[in-house]
């Protein structure tokens, strides 16, 4: 109930209560508030018991927390046999290993545990016989013309 109240906030509430009710009446106010909370809890428990008795014996294990949609869904999913098989299948699939294999293939590295692959050693293509597109070209030969000649008009 008071999980989100810090120490400084609690001290501020006590000081405020002392200022409002005074040190003489404060113990009586605390007792009255505690008695009121006890009466509300007792009323709530009696209402729950009345509802359970009116529902009959087939709802004997009925819990009001099950009316919360999140709790209801968790309970139904835990009892579903089809989902248990899906969980087993999911646990048998190693996603991390699959991602590592794809990353190795994309980065042209040899995957761990595999000796023969059809992936080239470099992406540029120079070991496989193609031109190296990342290498800077030397100056063209004198008789070789660039594709677009700016001098010719």
N, C-alpha and C positions, 0 to 999 in steps of 0.2 A: 504494500500500500504506500509506504513512504520510501520506496527504493530510489526515487529520483530526487529526493531532497538532500542537499548537502549539509555539512556541519554549520556553515555560516547562515544558511537559510533557516535551519532549525533554531539557532540562537536568536535570530531576528524574530521568529514566531513566538518564542518564549518571552522575549522582551516586550513584544507587542501585546501579548496576552496579559502580562503583568501590568502594563500601562492601562489597558482597557478595563480589566476586572479588578485590579488591585491585588496586593498580596494576601489580603484577608479572604476574599471570595474565590480566589483561583483554585484552591483544592476542592471546593464544593462544585465548581463548574466542571472540573476534570472528572469528578465522580459522576456527575449527571450525564456528561457526554459519553463516558464509558458504559453507563447503564443503558442509555439510548441505543448505542451500537450493539450491545448484547441483545436487546429486545428485537432489533431489526434482524439480526442473525437468526434468532429463535423463530421469528415469524417466517423468514425465508425457508428454514429447514422444515417447519411444519407444512408450509405450502408445497414443498417438494414431496414430502411424504404423502400428503393428500392426493397429489397428482398421480404418484406411483400406485397408490392403492386404488384409485379410480380407473387407471388404465388396465388393471388386471394382472394375472400371474404371467402372461406371456411377455410383459414388459417389466419383469421384476429386476432385470439387470440394466434397465434404462438409465443412462446418465445424461444430465442436462448439458454437460460439456459437449456431448455428441451433436447438439444442435448448432454448434459453431461450424460453419462450412469447411474450414480448414481441417478441423479435427475429424469431421465426417469423411472427407475425402481421403485423409491419411489412413483411416481405419478401413475404408472400402478398398483402397489400393493394396494394403497389406494383406487382405484376405483373398485377393483375386489370384487364381491359379495361373492364368495366362501371363500375368505380369511377372510372376516368379520365374517362368521360363524365359521371359525377355531379359530379366536381370541376370540369369545364368548366361545367356548368350552375350550380353553386354560385358560381363566380367571376363569371358573367354577371349574377347577381341582386344588386342593390344594396340590402341590408337597411337601411342607414342612411338612404337616400333614402325608402324606404317608411315607416320609422318616423317620419321628419320630416313626411311628408305626413299621416299619421294624427294626429300630435300637433297639427299646424296645424288639422286639421278639428275635433279635440276642443276646442281652445282658441279656435275660431271666428276664426282668423286666415286671411287669404288665403294659400294655399300659394305658395311661390316658383315663378315660371314659369307660373302659371295665372291668367288674368285674370277669367273668368266662372265663378263658383261659386254653388251653391244654398245655401251656408251663411249663416245670418243674421249680421249684423254684431255683435249682442250676444246673449248667452245669456238675459238678463232678458226680452227680448221687447218692450221699449218701442218701438223703431223699427218693429217689425213689427205694431204695433197692440194687442198684449196688455198686461195690467197689469204694472207693475213690482213684482215680489214682494219685492224687496230694499229698496225705499224704505219709510221709516217713514211710517205713516198719520198724517194730521192728526187732530185731535179730531173725533169724530162730531158731526153736526148735532144740534140739540136734539130734534127729533122722531124721530131715528134711534135705535133701541134696539140694544144689543149682543145677540149671540145668547143669552147666558145672563144673565138679570137677577138680581142678588143681592138687590135690594130687594123684589121681588115674592114673596110667600109665601102 
